[in-house]
Amino acid sequence: FADQIGYESEPPLYRNHLYVYYRPLVVAEMKYMRAVAEKMGAGMWTYFYERRPGDHTWNWLMALSQGSRLWWNADTTAENQWGPLVAWEAKYQNILAGLDSMANIGVFFSIKDSTCITYMETEKRFQYGFLSVCQALSDGHIPHRIILEEDLNAQTLAKKIKTLWLPNARALSPAEAEAIRAFVKSGGNLIATAKTSLYTERGEKRKNFALADLFGCDYAGEYSRKNRLVIKGANEICGQLAGEMEHNEDFALLENIAPDVKILAFHRNLSGQEFPGILFRKVGAGAVIYAAGHLEDKYLFSM
């Protein structure tokens, strides 16, 4: 019901408003807002709380890179910093209007996971995964866009992206699962983790993944004790990355793994028992990577 949407960005006080360090989270939020704005055919704005010399220039450039405009600036003492930037923006406003992301990697943002399931399980697992993936892609200078729930149909997915990332996207409807299935079979790539598709759109737990046929395995429960992720050697997905890392998070136990699935990594418990951790397979003209654990969380909390 709004003509335009915006985002009020204020880093935590204990960080002393250091946007240069808070940037990854700000960018993820702006990408989400941009996805909504593109749906509306409108622009978006971001409202910053500049505190230090250079913030005005830094924030303006960061907003511009995400297709956002600035809300306003009341700091008259720094007009020599932000004045020329806003003047340039006003001069070229027709060029900056109506932008549409060209990124072909889409990170799914689930409203359902952020509401009913999050509060049912008293955890913020989806938010952690979403922010981790966006931060890793931003740090790697890899263009990406946000995919909304209304984008989860085969036509829109095929038009917008080549790779779809589902970071522990637990709540999917049958229609959404079918759209993802069609996307992969027609040539799209899928990366999914943890409990993706294990819940209905109403937050009810299923007996099996709705996307089990894509993952090439069935859900057989959950392991919640300390463990390590083990990549035993180079492969087509992990490259030369091999070795062990602490995981110490829950992961899905898997069974009935299809013969064409390649197991690229394992979860190893303290007793030395190993469980499938990262699976890869080709499906139709596309490809699927499924990680049984919360690998993306490691990036967010290692910074």
C-alpha positions in Angstrom: 0.0 0.0 0.0 3.0 2.3 -0.1 4.3 4.3 -3.1 7.9 3.8 -2.0 9.6 1.7 0.6 12.6 2.5 2.7 15.0 1.2 5.3 16.2 3.0 8.4 19.7 1.9 9.1 21.3 2.5 12.5 24.2 0.3 13.6 24.3 -0.7 17.2 25.5 1.9 19.7 28.1 -0.4 21.1 29.7 -0.4 17.6 29.7 3.4 17.7 27.9 3.6 14.4 30.8 2.2 12.4 29.1 1.7 9.0 32.3 0.4 7.5 32.1 -2.7 9.7 28.3 -2.9 9.7 28.2 -2.9 5.9 27.5 -6.6 5.2 24.2 -6.5 7.2 23.2 -3.2 5.7 23.8 -4.5 2.2 21.7 -7.7 2.8 18.8 -5.5 4.1 19.0 -3.2 1.1 19.0 -6.1 -1.3 15.9 -7.4 0.3 14.2 -4.0 0.0 15.3 -3.7 -3.6 13.6 -7.0 -4.4 10.4 -5.6 -2.9 10.8 -2.3 -4.8 11.3 -4.1 -8.1 8.1 -6.0 -7.5 6.3 -2.7 -7.0 8.0 -1.0 -9.9 9.1 1.7 -7.5 12.3 3.1 -6.0 13.7 2.6 -2.5 15.5 4.8 0.0 17.8 4.3 3.0 18.0 6.6 6.0 21.5 6.6 7.6 22.7 8.0 10.9 26.1 9.4 9.9 28.4 9.9 12.9 32.0 10.1 11.6 33.9 12.0 8.9 33.5 10.2 5.6 30.3 8.4 6.6 28.3 10.6 4.1 30.4 9.6 1.2 30.7 6.0 2.2 27.0 5.5 2.8 26.0 7.3 -0.4 28.3 5.1 -2.5 27.0 2.0 -0.6 23.4 2.9 -1.2 24.0 3.7 -4.9 25.6 0.3 -5.4 22.4 -1.3 -4.2 20.1 0.9 -6.2 19.0 2.9 -3.2 18.5 6.6 -2.8 19.2 8.6 0.4 16.2 9.7 2.4 17.7 13.0 3.6 20.6 14.6 5.4 20.2 17.1 8.2 23.9 17.5 8.9 24.5 21.0 7.5 28.1 20.9 8.9 29.0 18.2 6.4 27.2 19.7 3.4 30.5 19.9 1.5 30.7 16.1 1.7 27.1 15.1 0.8 26.1 18.1 -1.3 27.9 17.3 -4.5 26.9 13.6 -4.3 23.2 14.5 -4.0 23.5 17.1 -6.8 25.0 14.4 -9.0 22.2 12.0 -8.1 19.5 14.7 -8.9 21.2 15.4 -12.3 21.1 11.7 -13.3 17.9 10.7 -11.6 16.3 9.4 -14.8 19.2 7.0 -15.3 19.1 5.8 -11.7 15.3 5.2 -11.8 13.7 1.9 -12.6 16.9 -0.2 -12.1 16.5 -4.0 -12.2 19.2 -6.3 -10.8 21.2 -8.3 -13.4 22.6 -10.8 -10.9 21.8 -14.4 -11.7 22.3 -15.8 -8.2 19.2 -15.6 -6.0 19.2 -15.9 -2.2 15.7 -16.8 -1.0 14.2 -14.7 1.8 11.4 -16.6 3.5 8.7 -14.6 5.3 7.2 -17.9 6.6 10.5 -18.9 8.2 10.9 -15.5 9.8 7.5 -15.7 11.5 5.8 -19.0 12.4 8.7 -21.4 12.5 11.2 -19.0 14.0 9.0 -18.4 17.0 7.9 -22.0 17.3 11.5 -23.2 17.6 12.7 -20.1 19.5 15.6 -19.7 17.2 16.7 -17.4 14.4 18.2 -20.1 12.3 16.8 -18.8 9.0 18.0 -15.2 9.6 21.5 -16.4 10.4 21.7 -18.5 7.2 20.3 -15.8 5.0 22.7 -13.1 6.4 25.7 -15.4 6.2 25.1 -16.3 2.6 24.6 -12.6 1.6 27.7 -11.5 3.5 29.9 -14.3 2.0 28.7 -13.4 -1.5 29.2 -9.6 -0.9 32.7 -10.2 0.6 33.5 -12.3 -2.5 32.2 -9.6 -4.8 29.8 -12.0 -6.3 26.6 -10.3 -7.6 23.4 -11.7 -6.1 19.8 -10.7 -5.7 17.0 -11.6 -3.2 14.3 -14.0 -4.3 10.9 -13.4 -2.6 8.2 -16.0 -1.9 6.1 -14.6 -4.8 9.1 -15.3 -7.1 8.9 -19.0 -6.4 7.2 -20.0 -9.6 9.0 -21.7 -12.5 8.6 -18.8 -15.0 9.9 -16.1 -12.7 12.8 -18.2 -11.4 13.9 -19.1 -15.0 13.7 -15.5 -16.0 15.6 -14.0 -13.1 18.3 -16.4 -12.0 20.5 -19.3 -12.8 21.2 -20.4 -9.3 18.8 -20.5 -6.3 20.1 -20.6 -2.8 17.8 -21.9 0.0 19.6 -21.3 3.3 17.7 -23.5 5.7 14.4 -22.5 4.1 12.2 -24.8 6.1 8.7 -23.7 5.1 7.7 -24.4 1.5 4.3 -25.1 0.1 3.8 -27.9 -2.4 3.4 -25.4 -5.2 6.7 -23.7 -4.3 8.5 -27.0 -4.1 7.1 -27.9 -7.5 8.3 -24.6 -9.0 11.8 -25.2 -7.6 11.7 -28.8 -9.0 10.8 -27.5 -12.5 13.5 -24.8 -12.2 16.2 -27.3 -11.6 15.1 -29.9 -14.2 15.0 -27.2 -16.8 18.7 -26.2 -16.1 18.8 -24.2 -12.9 21.2 -24.9 -10.0 20.0 -25.3 -6.4 22.0 -25.0 -3.2 20.0 -25.9 0.0 21.0 -26.6 3.6 19.7 -28.2 6.8 15.9 -28.5 7.1 15.0 -26.9 3.8 11.5 -27.9 2.8 11.0 -30.0 5.9 8.0 -27.9 7.0 4.7 -26.9 5.3 3.8 -23.3 4.6 1.8 -23.4 7.9 4.9 -24.4 9.9 3.8 -28.1 10.3 6.7 -30.5 10.2 6.7 -33.1 7.4 7.9 -36.7 7.7 10.3 -36.0 4.8 11.8 -33.2 2.7 9.4 -31.9 0.1 12.5 -31.7 -2.1 13.8 -35.1 -1.2 13.7 -36.2 -4.9 16.0 -33.3 -5.7 18.4 -33.8 -2.8 18.6 -37.6 -3.6 18.0 -38.6 0.0 15.3 -38.9 2.7 15.1 -37.3 6.2 15.8 -39.7 9.0 15.9 -37.5 12.1 18.4 -35.1 13.6 21.8 -35.2 15.2 22.4 -32.5 17.8 25.7 -33.3 19.5 29.2 -32.0 18.8 30.6 -32.9 15.4 33.1 -31.9 12.8 32.7 -31.4 9.1 35.2 -33.5 7.1 36.1 -32.9 3.4 38.3 -35.7 2.5 39.7 -34.5 -0.8 39.4 -32.1 -3.7 36.2 -32.4 -5.7 34.2 -30.5 -8.3 32.3 -28.4 -5.8 34.7 -27.7 -3.0 37.7 -27.4 -5.3 41.0 -27.9 -3.4 39.4 -27.1 0.0 39.8 -30.2 2.1 40.2 -31.0 5.8 38.2 -30.6 9.0 36.3 -27.8 10.7 34.2 -27.7 13.8 30.5 -27.7 13.2 29.0 -28.4 16.6 25.5 -27.6 15.3 22.6 -30.0 14.6 22.4 -31.6 11.2 19.9 -33.8 9.4 20.4 -37.5 9.4 19.9 -38.9 5.9 18.9 -42.3 4.5 18.0 -43.9 1.2 20.7 -41.9 -0.6 20.3 -42.3 -4.4 23.1 -44.1 -6.3 23.9 -41.1 -8.5 24.6 -38.9 -5.4 28.2 -37.9 -4.7 28.9 -37.4 -1.0 31.5 -34.6 -0.9 31.8 -34.2 2.9 30.8 -36.0 6.1 29.9 -35.0 9.7 32.1 -36.9 12.2 31.0 -37.2 15.8 33.4 -37.6 18.8 33.2 -41.4 18.5 34.5 -41.3 14.9 31.2 -42.2 13.3 30.5 -40.5 10.0 27.3 -39.2 8.5 26.7 -37.8 5.0 27.2 -34.0 5.1 27.3 -32.4 1.6 25.6 -34.1 -1.3 25.9 -33.3 -5.0 23.9 -34.7 -7.9 22.7 -33.8 -11.4 18.9 -33.6 -11.9 17.6 -33.1 -15.4 19.5 -30.3 -17.0 20.4 -28.8 -13.6 22.4 -29.6 -10.5 21.7 -29.7 -6.7 24.0 -29.2 -3.7 22.5 -30.2 -0.4 24.3 -29.7 3.0 22.8 -31.5 5.9 24.1 -29.0 8.4 24.3 -25.2 9.0 27.5 -24.5 7.1 26.6 -20.9 6.3 26.3 -20.0 10.0 30.0 -20.5 10.4 30.8 -17.6 8.1 28.6 -15.1 9.9 29.9 -15.9 13.4 33.6 -16.2 12.3 33.8 -12.5 11.4 
